[in-house]
């Protein structure tokens, strides 16, 4: 994906005779300013010094045509630069990672080199891909790389913990493996009862812990979360998992593909588009509500270096089409510039 950056200069005001989102999505020559003006935020993160990069997307009438563009804001909220294209946003020091390209604090872009061979993960490496093509990024020296190959068999999730250990979730049998060196080691089985399963693509590293939900399928693409298995990432493989109650999650049937992520080194977020999200303090084993900017459903949540980002559902009136940010687990929210 091509990212076209520009530092300073006239970025356009994104106002006036702005074409419709469908028209912008269908226009291969649409400018970054037009995509941002017509689009909705879908990802964001912060860099050193208070800068933020927000990614916007416009979608055509049938949903099969879409375009993205990013806009970089300074600590004062002023626009610094913008460009077409982009995917996952990760803050890396004073720059931002987006699909193999880094956007610097002044808005200039550069490609990130890819390691020619697989590398053993180390502390500070970050996951930048899903399961189909496992990739991570190393901040120093800045490099995209493939970690050690996964074990044989069909898997459905992977994670890197804070110490660079690589975790792998396998389907048949349902089990977890970990590798902190050249070999994979089978982790003690998560205790599950009759009819219970490990949540697919659910393994999540949260600081010094690893979390994996235990669920029951209720029909269609819905699940009931019945427990959370938690263990210290540095514990020996034979150490038993700690099984926690599902807390407020247990009272609701949820989508089978929820959004789960580590917000920081102790808070685990569980959300989907149809129910309220909740946060688990993995150190204390306590659940908390996670308030949203409004009572509307279908908010999309993403972690950032400085806190939690929320992106509104399409068609919303109350909150508009702007990204929101909370530094305190949803206790307060602020609307970000657009």
N, C-alpha and C positions, 0 to 999 in steps of 0.2 A: 504494500500500500504506500502511495507517495504522499509525503507530507511537505507542503510548501509553506515555509515560514517567512515572516517579514518582521523586522524590528523597527518599531517606531512608525512614523509616516502616517498617512491618512488611511485609517481602517474602515472608513464609512460609518455612518451613524446607525445603520440597521433599522431606520425608520422611514416614513414616507410611503412610497408606492412599493411596499414589500410584497412580492408574489406569494401565493399560497404555498404551504408546505408541500403539497402534492406537485405543484409546478416546479418548485425548487428541486425536489427529489428526482424529477424526470429530466432536469436540465444538466447535462454533463458539463456545461460551461459555467454553472453557478459559482459565484465567488464564495470565499470563506465567510465574508460578512453576511451574504444572503442566507447561507446555511445556518449560521449562528442565529440570525434574526428570526428565521422561520422555524428553527429547530427546538428540540427539547433537550435539556441536559441529561446525560446518561452516565457520566463518570467524572471524577474530579479528585485532585489531591493538592497538597501544599508542598512548597519547597522552602529551603532556608531563607530567612529574611522576610517571610510572610507572603511571598508570591503564591498565586494559585493558578492552576490550569484546569479549565472546564471543557469537557468534550460534549458536543451537541450532535443530534441526529435528526434528519428529516426523513420521513417515510412516505412512499407513494400511496395512492388510494387503495391499491390491492395488497400492499405490504411486502411485495416482492422487489421493490425498488427503494433503495435508501442511500443517503449520502451522509458523511460526517465531516465535521470541522471542529477545530479547537480554538480557544481564545485564552491567552495568558493575561492575567491581571496582576498588577503590582500590589504591594502591601497596602497602598492607599485605595485600592479598588479601581484604579485607572487601567485602561487597556494598554497593554504593552505590545502585543503582537497576536497574529492569528494565522491559521493555515488550514488547508483542506486535508481531509483524511484523518486517520487515527482510530485506535481501538482502546485497549486497556491503558489506564493512566496510573503510573506509580511515581511518587515523589522520590527522587534520588539526590540527596544533598541540595544543591542550588539548581538542579535541573529536574526534568521529568522524562520518564520512559514512556514511549508509545510505540508498540509493535516494531521493535528493532531500531527505532530512531529516538534520539534524545533531544528535547527542546531545552535550550539553555535559558538562564534567567533574563537574557536580553531578547529572547524570541528566536534566535538563530537555531538551526537544526543541524544534526550530524548523524551519520549512520553509526551503529554500534557493531564492532567486529564480532564474528561468530567463531568460537573455538573449533579447530579442525577435528578434534577428538573429544570423546566424553571426558568430563572432569569429575573428580570426587567433590561433592558439595562441602562447603565449609561455613562457619558462622558468618552471618551477614548476607548470604545468598538469598534470593527471593524468587518465588515461583512466578512465572510469567506466561504460563500456558495451561490448557486443560489437559485431559488425560490422553487424548489421541496422539498428540505430539508433545512429549514432556520436554519442557525447556525451563531454564532458570537464568537469572541475570546476576552477575557478580559486580558489585559496585566498584571495586578497586583491585586490579585494573578493570575498567568497564568492559564486560564481555558477556555475550550470550552463549550459553553452552547447554549441551545435553548431559544430564547426570548419568550415573551408572545405569546400565540397562535393568529393566524390571525383571523379576523372576518369571519363569515360564508359567503359562496359564493366563486366564482371562482376569484382568483387574478392572477396578472401577473407582479408583481414587488414589491420589498420592499427595504427600505433603513434605515440607522441610521444616524441622524444628529450629529453635534458636541456636543450637550447636551444630547445625549442618547435617544432622541425621536424616536419612531419607526413609519415609514411611510409605507403605504400599498396602492397599486394601484389595483383597482378592475375592472373587465371587464364589467359585466352587473349588474347594469348600470355602465358606465364609470365614475369612481369617485375616489377620494383620501381620505383616512382616516389617522388619526394621533393618536398616543397614547403616552402621557407623564406620564401616571399613570396606574391604573388598568383597565381603560375603553377606548374604541375606540371612537373617535369623527369624524363625517363627516366634511370634509373641504369644504368650499365654492366651487361650481363647477367651473371648468376651462371653460371660454367662448369659445365655438366652433361654427363655422358656419355650414351650410348644407354641408354634405359630409366630414366634418372634424372629425378626431378622435385623441385621445391621443395615442402617440407612445407606443406600447406594450413593457413592460419591460424598460420603458424609465425614470422612476422616479429616480432622482439623487440628493443627498444631497451634497451641495458645501459650506463648512464652515457654515455660518449662514443663508444660503438660500437653497431652494429646486427648482429644475428645471424639467420641463416636456415638451417635444416637442409636438406640434400640427401638424398633418400630414394629407395628403390626399393620398389614395391608387390609384396608376396609372395603375395597372395591374400586374399580376404575383406577384413577390416578390419585388416590387419596390414601393417607396413612394416619395412624394414631401413634403418637410418640409416647412410649411407655417407660423409658428410662434413658439415662445418659451414662455411658461408661467413660471413666476418666482415669488416667494414669500419669505418673511422672514420666517425662520423656527419657530421663536418664536412669530409670529403674531397670534392673536386669530383666531380660525377656521373660523369665519365669514368674515375675511378680504379678500378682492378681490385679485385675482392674477394680477400681472403686465404682460401684454402681449407685448412682444418684437417682432420686425420683425425678420425674419429668416436670414437676412443679406445675406452673400455669399451662404448659403445653399439653398436659394430660387431659384437659377439659375440652379440647377442640380437635376435630378432624381437620387435617391439613393437607395441602398439596404434596404430592409425592416427591417433588423436586424443589425443596425449600432452599433459601439462601442461608448458608452458614459460614461464619468467618470469625477470625480473631480480630477484635478491635484494637487491642494492645496486648501486653504480656500477661493479662489476667482476665480479660473480659471476652466472653464467647457470645456471639449474637446469632439468634435463630429467627428467621423471618420468612414469610412468603407474601404473595400479593393479595391474599384474601383474609388474613387474620392479623391481629396485632403482633408485633415483634416483642421478643423478650431477651434479656441478657443474663448470662450466668457468670458469677464470679467463681472461677474454677479453683481459686485458692481457698475461699470460704465455703464453697458448695452452696451458695445462695442464689436464688432467682430474683430478678427485679423487673418491673415494668420498664418498657422503653418508649416514652412518649414520642409522638410524631409532631411535625409542624401543624397538622390539622387532624380532624377526625375522619377525613376521607381515607378510604382503603386504597390498596394497590401502590403504596409508596415503595420505591426501590431503594435499598440501603447499600452503601459501600463504605469500607473502612478507609481512613486517611492517616497520614503521619501525625496529624494534629487533632484528630477527633473523627466524628461520624458525619457522613454526607448523606443527604436524602434527596431523592428526585421524584417529583410529583407524577401521579398518574395522568395519562392523556385525557383531555377534555375537562380537566378540573377548572373551576372558576375561582375558588377562594384563594388559591396559592399561585395561580399563574403558571408560567413555564420556566421557572427559575430553580436553580439549585439552592439547597439549604444546608447549613452547617451547624453542628452542635459540638462544643468542646467538653461537655459534661454529661454524657450518656442520655441526652434528650431532655435534660432539665431545662435548658434554654436553647433556642434556635435563632439563627440569623439568616436572612435572605441574602444570597450572594449576588453580586452584580451580573447583569446580562446585557 
